[in-house]
Amino acid sequence: MVTPTGTLRKPTPTGLLRLLLRAPLALYRLRLGSLLGKRFLRLDHIGRKSGIERSAVLEVIRHDPLSDACVIASGWGQSQWYRNVTADPTVKFTLGARKHKAQAMRLSTDEAEWELRDYGRRHPMALRKLAKMMLGQPLGGDDREFQELARSLPMFRLVPEDGAPAGGAHS
């Protein structure tokens, strides 16, 4: 289903798939999130209705090692974390053993397309799987398909405040 904003609203995973996708949160809760390296991060955000802190583990589309800024995508379209971050872009994220406070900034379609092309150069198999999941067909590589994927895949840039970790490895 496509929402009025043009993003896909995919049904959220249930059952075994949901359990598998949430398993990395256990690693972060055990302070073992660094085992996931810099390909995944833990995003802590505030529930738009409950006001309670929520968490999700997401794949990092791109990481800047100098600033620790990251680009993330909502592979399930308008997921819960996407809607929460849209309502309140003040977030915290943990990358490896480093925690940061940040603002989540939604990427434009042009920025998202550039990030997807760059990601595809670095991780071609992962991009093919993402495109098949989001578009329902393999990505052929033409401009129209990349533009459609960029329009339907909400992406955010997380820029740490002051470029410094928030409280070190275990705060």
Residue frames as qw, qx, qy, qz and C-alpha x, y, z in Angstrom:
[[0.000, 0.889, 0.458, 0.000, 0.00, 0.00, 0.00],
 [0.398, 0.287, -0.016, 0.871, 1.31, 3.49, -0.87],
 [0.195, -0.655, -0.499, 0.533, 0.56, 6.26, 1.61],
 [0.239, 0.940, 0.244, -0.002, -0.38, 9.85, 0.69],
 [0.224, -0.856, 0.353, 0.303, 3.28, 10.85, 1.21],
 [0.644, 0.608, -0.428, -0.177, 4.35, 8.33, -1.45],
 [0.061, -0.461, 0.868, -0.177, 6.06, 5.89, 0.90],
 [0.610, -0.091, -0.745, -0.253, 5.12, 2.26, 1.07],
 [0.561, -0.401, 0.448, -0.569, 3.20, 0.98, 4.05],
 [0.563, 0.162, -0.805, -0.094, 4.31, -2.61, 4.24],
 [0.805, -0.507, -0.185, -0.246, 2.78, -4.94, 6.80],
 [0.185, -0.715, 0.627, -0.249, 5.10, -5.22, 9.77],
 [0.487, 0.211, -0.848, -0.009, 6.70, -8.62, 10.27],
 [0.750, -0.400, 0.186, -0.493, 5.05, -11.13, 12.58],
 [0.996, -0.076, -0.025, -0.046, 5.86, -14.50, 14.07],
 [0.862, -0.188, 0.134, 0.451, 9.30, -15.99, 13.58],
 [0.487, 0.559, 0.111, 0.662, 10.45, -13.21, 11.24],
 [0.245, -0.876, 0.011, -0.416, 9.62, -10.57, 13.87],
 [0.812, -0.561, 0.112, 0.119, 11.49, -12.57, 16.51],
 [0.801, 0.108, 0.155, 0.568, 14.56, -12.87, 14.28],
 [0.276, 0.708, 0.100, 0.643, 14.51, -9.17, 13.37],
 [0.406, -0.839, 0.061, -0.356, 14.27, -8.16, 17.03],
 [0.920, -0.223, -0.160, 0.281, 17.01, -10.56, 18.23],
 [0.531, 0.385, -0.194, 0.730, 19.81, -7.97, 17.83],
 [0.323, -0.752, 0.045, -0.573, 18.11, -5.81, 20.48],
 [0.884, -0.460, -0.077, 0.036, 19.01, -8.51, 22.99],
 [0.753, 0.161, -0.120, 0.626, 22.69, -8.05, 22.11],
 [0.091, 0.609, -0.083, 0.783, 22.44, -4.32, 22.80],
 [0.639, -0.660, -0.047, -0.393, 20.60, -4.92, 26.07],
 [0.920, -0.301, -0.029, 0.248, 23.45, -7.25, 27.10],
 [0.127, -0.895, 0.305, 0.298, 25.94, -4.50, 26.08],
 [0.621, -0.134, 0.662, 0.397, 27.17, -6.72, 23.24],
 [0.523, 0.789, 0.234, -0.220, 25.93, -4.53, 20.38],
 [0.009, 0.779, -0.516, -0.357, 29.50, -3.93, 19.26],
 [0.542, -0.067, 0.817, 0.186, 29.47, -7.54, 18.00],
 [0.553, 0.675, 0.487, -0.029, 27.24, -6.25, 15.17],
 [0.523, 0.045, 0.275, 0.806, 29.99, -3.90, 14.04],
 [0.063, 0.397, 0.017, -0.915, 29.16, -0.70, 12.18],
 [0.122, -0.164, -0.768, -0.606, 26.65, -2.31, 9.77],
 [0.386, -0.632, -0.641, -0.204, 23.87, -2.02, 12.36],
 [0.045, 0.266, -0.390, 0.881, 22.89, 0.52, 14.98],
 [0.182, -0.548, -0.779, 0.244, 20.42, 0.73, 17.82],
 [0.059, -0.420, -0.174, -0.889, 18.03, 3.65, 17.44],
 [0.174, -0.457, -0.721, 0.491, 16.34, 4.91, 20.61],
 [0.108, -0.313, -0.304, -0.893, 13.34, 7.17, 20.02],
 [0.242, 0.126, 0.592, -0.758, 10.26, 8.39, 21.86],
 [0.130, 0.438, 0.876, 0.152, 6.85, 6.83, 21.18],
 [0.050, -0.275, -0.247, -0.928, 4.62, 9.46, 19.59],
 [0.569, -0.523, -0.383, -0.505, 1.57, 8.37, 21.61],
 [0.795, -0.436, -0.389, 0.161, 3.03, 6.75, 24.72],
 [0.089, -0.923, 0.282, -0.246, 5.97, 9.07, 25.35],
 [0.837, -0.412, 0.348, 0.093, 7.97, 5.95, 26.28],
 [0.032, 0.671, -0.655, -0.346, 11.46, 5.34, 24.90],
 [0.937, 0.255, 0.204, -0.128, 11.43, 2.70, 22.16],
 [0.269, -0.592, 0.659, 0.378, 14.30, 0.94, 20.39],
 [0.881, 0.447, 0.107, -0.115, 14.95, -0.61, 17.00],
 [0.518, -0.416, 0.560, 0.495, 18.06, -2.14, 15.45],
 [0.605, 0.757, 0.106, -0.224, 18.57, -0.94, 11.88],
 [0.790, 0.157, 0.245, 0.539, 21.02, -1.55, 9.11],
 [0.151, -0.743, 0.125, 0.640, 23.38, 1.35, 8.44],
 [0.688, 0.690, 0.213, 0.073, 23.17, 2.46, 4.81],
 [0.547, 0.581, -0.216, 0.563, 26.24, 4.66, 5.19],
 [0.631, -0.704, -0.148, 0.292, 28.54, 5.57, 8.10],
 [0.321, 0.829, -0.242, 0.388, 30.95, 8.51, 8.20],
 [0.800, -0.206, -0.403, 0.395, 33.84, 7.32, 10.40],
 [0.306, 0.285, -0.227, 0.879, 35.01, 10.88, 11.14],
 [0.322, -0.300, 0.137, -0.888, 31.74, 12.20, 12.57],
 [0.143, 0.127, 0.948, -0.256, 29.89, 8.91, 13.26],
 [0.536, 0.302, 0.033, -0.788, 26.98, 10.32, 11.20],
 [0.296, 0.067, 0.943, 0.133, 24.84, 7.53, 9.76],
 [0.508, 0.103, -0.314, -0.795, 22.17, 7.11, 7.10],
 [0.288, 0.096, 0.924, -0.231, 19.35, 4.68, 7.87],
 [0.387, -0.044, -0.527, -0.755, 16.25, 3.54, 5.97],
 [0.593, 0.015, 0.556, -0.582, 12.83, 2.31, 6.99],
 [0.072, 0.144, -0.906, -0.392, 12.68, -0.95, 5.07],
 [0.050, 0.451, 0.886, -0.095, 9.09, -1.51, 6.21],
 [0.010, 0.643, 0.418, 0.642, 7.91, 1.87, 4.92],
 [0.272, -0.620, 0.140, -0.722, 6.06, 3.87, 7.55],
 [0.622, -0.150, -0.722, 0.263, 7.14, 1.64, 10.42],
 [0.495, -0.793, -0.343, 0.097, 6.56, 2.51, 14.07],
 [0.560, -0.427, 0.020, 0.709, 10.06, 3.93, 14.48],
 [0.266, 0.313, 0.397, 0.820, 9.63, 5.99, 11.29],
 [0.236, -0.758, -0.438, -0.421, 6.39, 7.53, 12.59],
 [0.595, -0.704, -0.224, 0.317, 7.93, 8.17, 16.02],
 [0.530, -0.220, 0.162, 0.802, 11.03, 9.83, 14.57],
 [0.116, 0.513, 0.443, 0.726, 8.89, 11.91, 12.21],
 [0.391, -0.821, -0.374, -0.185, 6.90, 13.14, 15.24],
 [0.439, -0.869, 0.214, 0.078, 10.04, 13.79, 17.35],
 [0.759, 0.560, -0.274, 0.186, 13.38, 13.76, 15.49],
 [0.163, -0.721, 0.593, -0.318, 15.45, 13.95, 18.69],
 [0.971, -0.019, -0.224, -0.082, 16.97, 10.47, 19.03],
 [0.391, -0.666, 0.633, 0.052, 19.86, 8.54, 20.51],
 [0.913, 0.319, -0.225, -0.116, 21.77, 5.87, 18.64],
 [0.616, -0.555, 0.545, 0.122, 24.40, 3.31, 19.50],
 [0.752, 0.593, -0.283, -0.053, 26.93, 2.37, 16.85],
 [0.609, 0.285, -0.628, 0.392, 29.39, -0.26, 17.94],
 [0.511, -0.403, -0.585, 0.485, 30.21, 0.73, 21.52],
 [0.140, -0.028, -0.081, 0.986, 29.58, 4.47, 21.02],
 [0.037, 0.709, 0.691, -0.134, 26.37, 6.21, 22.03],
 [0.160, 0.091, 0.171, 0.968, 25.25, 9.48, 20.51],
 [0.247, 0.671, 0.489, -0.499, 22.46, 12.02, 20.82],
 [0.221, 0.008, 0.583, 0.782, 21.31, 13.17, 17.40],
 [0.498, 0.461, 0.164, -0.716, 18.66, 14.76, 15.24],
 [0.521, 0.220, 0.781, 0.263, 17.12, 12.54, 12.57],
 [0.240, 0.553, -0.156, -0.782, 16.87, 14.48, 9.30],
 [0.755, 0.415, 0.501, -0.085, 14.69, 13.06, 6.50],
 [0.337, -0.235, 0.565, 0.715, 16.56, 12.83, 3.20],
 [0.510, 0.511, -0.096, -0.685, 15.13, 14.31, 0.03],
 [0.919, 0.305, 0.231, -0.099, 14.34, 11.95, -2.82],
 [0.558, 0.744, -0.338, 0.141, 17.52, 13.05, -4.65],
 [0.173, -0.645, 0.683, -0.295, 19.65, 12.45, -1.55],
 [0.799, -0.108, 0.530, -0.263, 17.99, 9.07, -0.97],
 [0.863, 0.503, -0.010, -0.041, 18.63, 8.05, -4.58],
 [0.313, 0.747, -0.545, 0.217, 22.32, 8.97, -4.27],
 [0.442, -0.471, 0.687, -0.333, 22.59, 6.99, -1.01],
 [0.898, 0.129, 0.358, -0.221, 20.89, 3.96, -2.59],
 [0.734, 0.636, -0.231, 0.059, 23.21, 4.01, -5.60],
 [0.065, 0.693, -0.649, 0.307, 26.25, 4.29, -3.32],
 [0.668, -0.267, 0.601, -0.348, 24.92, 1.50, -1.10],
 [0.914, 0.347, 0.127, -0.169, 24.34, -0.64, -4.19],
 [0.514, 0.697, -0.478, 0.145, 27.96, -0.22, -5.25],
 [0.110, -0.533, 0.739, -0.397, 29.15, -1.39, -1.83],
 [0.398, 0.008, 0.856, -0.332, 26.47, -4.04, -1.15],
 [0.370, 0.130, -0.551, -0.737, 24.90, -5.14, -4.46],
 [0.328, -0.219, -0.915, -0.083, 23.23, -8.29, -3.11],
 [0.073, -0.424, -0.642, 0.635, 21.67, -6.46, -0.17],
 [0.244, 0.328, -0.077, -0.909, 20.31, -3.75, -2.48],
 [0.362, -0.015, -0.769, -0.527, 18.78, -6.38, -4.78],
 [0.270, -0.353, -0.874, 0.197, 16.99, -7.97, -1.81],
 [0.018, 0.425, 0.377, -0.823, 15.82, -4.60, -0.51],
 [0.292, 0.219, -0.360, -0.858, 14.49, -3.59, -3.93],
 [0.353, -0.156, -0.869, -0.309, 12.65, -6.89, -4.35],
 [0.186, -0.429, -0.760, 0.452, 11.06, -6.47, -0.93],
 [0.060, 0.479, 0.216, -0.849, 10.09, -2.82, -1.52],
 [0.346, 0.371, -0.357, -0.785, 9.19, -2.88, -5.22],
 [0.830, 0.152, 0.428, -0.325, 8.07, -6.49, -5.55],
 [0.852, 0.509, 0.014, 0.122, 10.57, -7.10, -8.33],
 [0.741, -0.214, 0.086, 0.630, 14.33, -7.20, -8.76],
 [0.006, 0.873, -0.076, -0.482, 16.09, -3.90, -9.40],
 [0.798, 0.490, 0.238, 0.259, 17.08, -3.68, -13.06],
 [0.571, -0.279, 0.085, 0.768, 19.34, -0.69, -12.51],
 [0.230, 0.559, 0.365, 0.708, 17.62, 1.92, -14.67],
 [0.058, 0.190, -0.252, 0.947, 17.10, 5.46, -13.36],
 [0.553, -0.366, -0.268, -0.699, 13.32, 5.13, -13.07],
 [0.793, -0.302, -0.529, 0.032, 13.62, 2.15, -10.70],
 [0.478, -0.038, -0.439, 0.760, 16.16, 3.92, -8.47],
 [0.166, -0.263, 0.028, -0.950, 13.91, 7.00, -8.34],
 [0.695, -0.373, -0.397, -0.469, 10.88, 4.87, -7.45],
 [0.739, -0.231, -0.534, 0.339, 12.83, 3.09, -4.71],
 [0.286, 0.084, -0.302, 0.906, 14.13, 6.42, -3.35],
 [0.376, -0.338, -0.131, -0.853, 10.58, 7.83, -3.28],
 [0.786, -0.342, -0.379, -0.348, 9.14, 4.80, -1.48],
 [0.777, -0.168, -0.453, 0.403, 11.94, 4.17, 1.04],
 [0.262, -0.946, 0.006, -0.188, 12.03, 6.70, 3.90],
 [0.764, 0.116, -0.278, 0.571, 15.65, 7.53, 4.73],
 [0.338, -0.939, -0.030, -0.049, 17.18, 9.62, 7.50],
 [0.529, 0.467, -0.429, 0.564, 20.59, 11.03, 8.32],
 [0.668, -0.705, -0.211, 0.109, 21.58, 10.83, 12.00],
 [0.412, 0.623, -0.285, 0.601, 24.14, 13.49, 12.87],
 [0.606, -0.411, -0.510, 0.451, 25.60, 13.30, 16.38],
 [0.158, -0.976, -0.094, -0.113, 25.25, 16.51, 18.40],
 [0.221, -0.887, 0.401, 0.056, 28.65, 18.19, 18.65],
 [0.680, 0.496, -0.539, -0.013, 30.21, 15.14, 16.97],
 [0.021, -0.436, 0.794, -0.423, 30.90, 13.61, 20.40],
 [0.455, -0.217, -0.862, -0.053, 29.66, 10.38, 21.93],
 [0.511, -0.581, 0.002, -0.634, 26.93, 10.66, 24.57],
 [0.712, -0.532, 0.325, -0.324, 28.36, 9.20, 27.73],
 [0.099, -0.519, 0.847, 0.062, 30.90, 6.75, 26.34],
 [0.316, 0.117, -0.895, -0.293, 30.51, 3.04, 25.73],
 [0.331, -0.318, -0.886, 0.061, 28.12, 2.06, 28.50],
 [0.087, 0.117, 0.409, -0.901, 26.17, 5.05, 29.74]]
